[in-house]
């Protein structure tokens, strides 16, 4: 698959998303940076970031497309496109139940993104 500026690299569904040590521990390799940048590109869109937040905070940690549509001034196909992008990046799992699709964050993806930015030290936030 070629990576044009509009395509996000897809992660293998079975590959571990914890690809690398925290950024503060050691530099990323080029391959690791490519994998991580795909995740960050997928979540960097404001709509997709909100969708991830809504799914993670939804009761039971999963949400149906029907639960997400009303929060946006966007069409259902547009919301589905954003969810598909998150799914293809490896951030979400999905399950079809009847006519609806339910989404759940992939625990390994969330853990991988969280651990990526760990520093091992606690510092005071700057204002």
Short mmCIF file of the C-alpha atoms (twelve columns), coordinates in Angstrom:
data_MODEL
# 
_entry.id   MODEL 
# 
loop_
_atom_site.group_PDB 
_atom_site.id 
_atom_site.type_symbol 
_atom_site.label_atom_id 
_atom_site.label_alt_id 
_atom_site.label_comp_id 
_atom_site.label_asym_id 
_atom_site.label_seq_id 
_atom_site.Cartn_x 
_atom_site.Cartn_y 
_atom_site.Cartn_z 
_atom_site.pdbx_PDB_model_num 
ATOM 1   C CA . UNK A 1   0.000   0.000  0.000  1 
ATOM 2   C CA . UNK A 2   1.386   3.412  -0.855 1 
ATOM 3   C CA . UNK A 3   1.149   6.168  1.713  1 
ATOM 4   C CA . UNK A 4   -0.026  9.350  0.066  1 
ATOM 5   C CA . UNK A 5   -0.508  12.423 2.223  1 
ATOM 6   C CA . UNK A 6   -4.212  11.554 2.516  1 
ATOM 7   C CA . UNK A 7   -3.850  7.923  3.585  1 
ATOM 8   C CA . UNK A 8   -3.068  6.801  7.106  1 
ATOM 9   C CA . UNK A 9   -0.887  3.742  7.554  1 
ATOM 10  C CA . UNK A 10  -2.982  0.826  8.676  1 
ATOM 11  C CA . UNK A 11  -1.927  -1.346 11.570 1 
ATOM 12  C CA . UNK A 12  -2.315  -5.072 11.407 1 
ATOM 13  C CA . UNK A 13  -5.345  -6.078 13.488 1 
ATOM 14  C CA . UNK A 14  -3.272  -8.658 15.414 1 
ATOM 15  C CA . UNK A 15  -0.092  -6.621 15.906 1 
ATOM 16  C CA . UNK A 16  0.706   -5.227 19.330 1 
ATOM 17  C CA . UNK A 17  0.336   -1.474 19.405 1 
ATOM 18  C CA . UNK A 18  2.912   -1.068 22.124 1 
ATOM 19  C CA . UNK A 19  5.675   -0.822 19.577 1 
ATOM 20  C CA . UNK A 20  8.217   1.129  21.445 1 
ATOM 21  C CA . UNK A 21  9.579   2.495  24.676 1 
ATOM 22  C CA . UNK A 22  8.310   5.830  25.964 1 
ATOM 23  C CA . UNK A 23  9.669   8.763  23.975 1 
ATOM 24  C CA . UNK A 24  11.624  10.023 26.980 1 
ATOM 25  C CA . UNK A 25  13.478  6.719  27.374 1 
ATOM 26  C CA . UNK A 26  14.997  6.256  23.920 1 
ATOM 27  C CA . UNK A 27  14.627  7.650  20.391 1 
ATOM 28  C CA . UNK A 28  12.131  6.007  18.052 1 
ATOM 29  C CA . UNK A 29  13.321  4.132  15.003 1 
ATOM 30  C CA . UNK A 30  11.992  5.266  11.630 1 
ATOM 31  C CA . UNK A 31  9.607   2.277  11.512 1 
ATOM 32  C CA . UNK A 32  8.310   2.979  15.019 1 
ATOM 33  C CA . UNK A 33  7.806   6.653  14.198 1 
ATOM 34  C CA . UNK A 34  5.828   5.671  11.096 1 
ATOM 35  C CA . UNK A 35  3.547   3.387  13.118 1 
ATOM 36  C CA . UNK A 36  2.990   5.885  15.925 1 
ATOM 37  C CA . UNK A 37  2.410   8.797  13.537 1 
ATOM 38  C CA . UNK A 38  -0.447  6.850  11.922 1 
ATOM 39  C CA . UNK A 39  -2.186  6.575  15.275 1 
ATOM 40  C CA . UNK A 40  -1.584  10.211 16.086 1 
ATOM 41  C CA . UNK A 41  -2.810  11.364 12.658 1 
ATOM 42  C CA . UNK A 42  -5.989  9.350  13.080 1 
ATOM 43  C CA . UNK A 43  -6.781  10.834 16.471 1 
ATOM 44  C CA . UNK A 44  -5.571  14.383 15.689 1 
ATOM 45  C CA . UNK A 45  -8.795  15.357 13.907 1 
ATOM 46  C CA . UNK A 46  -11.141 17.187 16.348 1 
ATOM 47  C CA . UNK A 47  -14.164 15.074 15.369 1 
ATOM 48  C CA . UNK A 48  -12.242 11.811 15.758 1 
ATOM 49  C CA . UNK A 49  -10.758 12.934 19.071 1 
ATOM 50  C CA . UNK A 50  -14.277 13.694 20.345 1 
ATOM 51  C CA . UNK A 51  -15.532 10.350 19.058 1 
ATOM 52  C CA . UNK A 52  -12.764 8.509  20.924 1 
ATOM 53  C CA . UNK A 53  -13.604 10.451 24.076 1 
ATOM 54  C CA . UNK A 54  -17.311 9.732  23.723 1 
ATOM 55  C CA . UNK A 55  -16.735 6.014  23.170 1 
ATOM 56  C CA . UNK A 56  -14.259 5.683  26.041 1 
ATOM 57  C CA . UNK A 57  -16.529 7.557  28.449 1 
ATOM 58  C CA . UNK A 58  -19.785 5.933  27.289 1 
ATOM 59  C CA . UNK A 59  -21.430 3.446  29.640 1 
ATOM 60  C CA . UNK A 60  -19.707 0.097  29.243 1 
ATOM 61  C CA . UNK A 61  -16.909 1.647  27.182 1 
ATOM 62  C CA . UNK A 62  -18.717 1.108  23.893 1 
ATOM 63  C CA . UNK A 63  -21.110 3.155  21.823 1 
ATOM 64  C CA . UNK A 64  -23.404 2.639  18.879 1 
ATOM 65  C CA . UNK A 65  -23.268 4.978  15.912 1 
ATOM 66  C CA . UNK A 66  -26.825 5.897  16.894 1 
ATOM 67  C CA . UNK A 67  -25.464 7.153  20.255 1 
ATOM 68  C CA . UNK A 68  -22.873 9.390  18.600 1 
ATOM 69  C CA . UNK A 69  -24.677 11.100 15.713 1 
ATOM 70  C CA . UNK A 70  -26.630 13.678 17.713 1 
ATOM 71  C CA . UNK A 71  -23.504 15.164 19.293 1 
ATOM 72  C CA . UNK A 72  -22.340 16.507 15.922 1 
ATOM 73  C CA . UNK A 73  -23.705 18.763 13.241 1 
ATOM 74  C CA . UNK A 74  -22.553 16.209 10.672 1 
ATOM 75  C CA . UNK A 75  -24.302 13.585 8.587  1 
ATOM 76  C CA . UNK A 76  -24.352 9.950  9.683  1 
ATOM 77  C CA . UNK A 77  -22.150 8.928  6.719  1 
ATOM 78  C CA . UNK A 78  -19.547 11.510 7.788  1 
ATOM 79  C CA . UNK A 79  -19.548 10.187 11.365 1 
ATOM 80  C CA . UNK A 80  -19.234 6.641  9.993  1 
ATOM 81  C CA . UNK A 81  -16.266 7.744  7.861  1 
ATOM 82  C CA . UNK A 82  -14.477 9.128  10.933 1 
ATOM 83  C CA . UNK A 83  -15.206 5.934  12.886 1 
ATOM 84  C CA . UNK A 84  -13.891 3.860  9.990  1 
ATOM 85  C CA . UNK A 85  -10.665 5.889  10.017 1 
ATOM 86  C CA . UNK A 86  -10.219 5.212  13.745 1 
ATOM 87  C CA . UNK A 87  -10.977 1.525  13.170 1 
ATOM 88  C CA . UNK A 88  -8.501  1.240  10.299 1 
ATOM 89  C CA . UNK A 89  -5.804  2.934  12.369 1 
ATOM 90  C CA . UNK A 90  -6.253  0.218  15.001 1 
ATOM 91  C CA . UNK A 91  -7.749  2.470  17.683 1 
ATOM 92  C CA . UNK A 92  -11.251 0.961  17.669 1 
ATOM 93  C CA . UNK A 93  -12.855 -2.444 17.390 1 
ATOM 94  C CA . UNK A 94  -16.344 -2.725 15.947 1 
ATOM 95  C CA . UNK A 95  -19.188 -5.218 16.079 1 
ATOM 96  C CA . UNK A 96  -22.347 -5.225 13.996 1 
ATOM 97  C CA . UNK A 97  -25.524 -5.976 15.949 1 
ATOM 98  C CA . UNK A 98  -28.632 -5.968 13.839 1 
ATOM 99  C CA . UNK A 99  -28.622 -2.782 11.791 1 
ATOM 100 C CA . UNK A 100 -26.226 -0.875 14.098 1 
ATOM 101 C CA . UNK A 101 -22.465 -0.972 14.538 1 
ATOM 102 C CA . UNK A 102 -21.008 -0.702 18.039 1 
ATOM 103 C CA . UNK A 103 -17.511 0.660  18.644 1 
ATOM 104 C CA . UNK A 104 -15.125 0.019  21.526 1 
ATOM 105 C CA . UNK A 105 -11.615 1.390  21.998 1 
ATOM 106 C CA . UNK A 106 -8.861  -1.192 21.659 1 
ATOM 107 C CA . UNK A 107 -7.238  -1.444 25.114 1 
ATOM 108 C CA . UNK A 108 -3.775  -2.061 23.631 1 
ATOM 109 C CA . UNK A 109 -4.050  1.074  21.492 1 
ATOM 110 C CA . UNK A 110 -5.076  3.258  24.415 1 
ATOM 111 C CA . UNK A 111 -2.372  1.750  26.626 1 
ATOM 112 C CA . UNK A 112 0.215   2.160  23.885 1 
ATOM 113 C CA . UNK A 113 -0.608  5.817  23.347 1 
ATOM 114 C CA . UNK A 114 -0.630  6.440  27.087 1 
ATOM 115 C CA . UNK A 115 2.714   4.767  27.715 1 
ATOM 116 C CA . UNK A 116 4.305   6.552  24.767 1 
ATOM 117 C CA . UNK A 117 4.275   9.846  26.647 1 
ATOM 118 C CA . UNK A 118 5.292   8.565  30.098 1 
ATOM 119 C CA . UNK A 119 8.384   10.248 31.442 1 
ATOM 120 C CA . UNK A 120 8.922   8.316  34.642 1 
ATOM 121 C CA . UNK A 121 9.055   11.532 36.632 1 
ATOM 122 C CA . UNK A 122 6.361   13.822 37.912 1 
ATOM 123 C CA . UNK A 123 6.770   17.470 37.017 1 
ATOM 124 C CA . UNK A 124 4.644   20.461 37.883 1 
ATOM 125 C CA . UNK A 125 2.445   21.728 35.090 1 
ATOM 126 C CA . UNK A 126 3.461   25.095 33.695 1 
ATOM 127 C CA . UNK A 127 0.839   27.798 33.406 1 
# 
